């Protein structure tokens, strides 16, 4: 839930990527945007996160997954 001023605390969720579980902590607004992007793409949330994960591994220096998700949303979810 958003707190006063629209800010929310990070929420940790576990997702399975390439057969292994990992945790991501994002604020509720980022989870909502990520879920919307996955729905618009017609794919499960874990599949979208796996795509973002794959793309981040091609960059140098490699950002952490949470950072990559936030950056992906900033560029792609408009």
C-alpha positions in Angstrom: 0.0 0.0 0.0 1.1 3.5 -0.7 1.9 5.6 2.3 1.4 9.3 2.8 2.6 11.3 -0.2 2.2 8.3 -2.5 5.4 6.6 -1.3 5.4 2.9 -0.4 7.9 0.6 1.3 9.5 -2.1 -0.9 7.7 -5.4 -1.0 9.8 -8.6 -1.5 8.5 -11.3 -3.8 10.0 -14.5 -5.0 10.1 -15.3 -8.7 11.4 -18.3 -10.6 13.9 -17.4 -13.4 15.6 -20.1 -15.5 14.6 -22.7 -13.0 15.8 -21.0 -9.8 14.1 -18.9 -7.3 15.2 -15.3 -6.6 13.8 -12.5 -4.6 13.1 -9.0 -5.8 12.1 -6.0 -3.6 10.2 -3.3 -5.3 7.9 -0.6 -4.2 4.2 -1.2 -4.9 4.1 1.2 -7.8 6.8 -0.7 -9.6 5.1 -4.0 -8.9 1.8 -2.6 -10.4 3.6 -1.2 -13.4 5.4 -4.5 -14.0 2.2 -6.5 -13.7 0.5 -4.2 -16.2 3.4 -4.5 -18.6 3.3 -8.3 -18.4 -0.5 -8.3 -18.9 -0.2 -6.0 -21.9 2.4 -8.3 -23.4 0.2 -11.3 -22.7 2.8 -13.1 -20.6 3.3 -14.2 -17.0 5.1 -11.8 -14.7 7.9 -14.3 -14.2 8.4 -14.5 -18.0 8.8 -10.7 -18.3 11.2 -10.6 -15.4 13.2 -13.4 -17.1 13.4 -11.3 -20.2 14.7 -8.3 -18.2 17.1 -10.5 -16.5 18.5 -11.9 -19.7 18.9 -8.4 -21.2 20.7 -7.0 -18.1 23.3 -9.8 -18.3 24.3 -8.4 -21.7 25.3 -5.0 -20.3 28.5 -3.9 -18.5 28.7 -3.4 -15.7 25.9 -5.8 -14.9 23.2 -4.0 -12.8 21.4 -6.0 -10.0 18.1 -7.4 -11.0 16.0 -4.9 -9.0 17.8 -2.0 -10.5 17.4 -3.5 -14.0 13.6 -3.9 -13.5 13.2 -0.3 -12.4 15.3 1.0 -15.4 13.3 -1.3 -17.8 10.1 0.1 -16.5 11.3 3.7 -16.9 12.3 3.1 -20.5 9.5 0.7 -21.6 6.4 1.1 -19.5 5.0 4.5 -20.6 
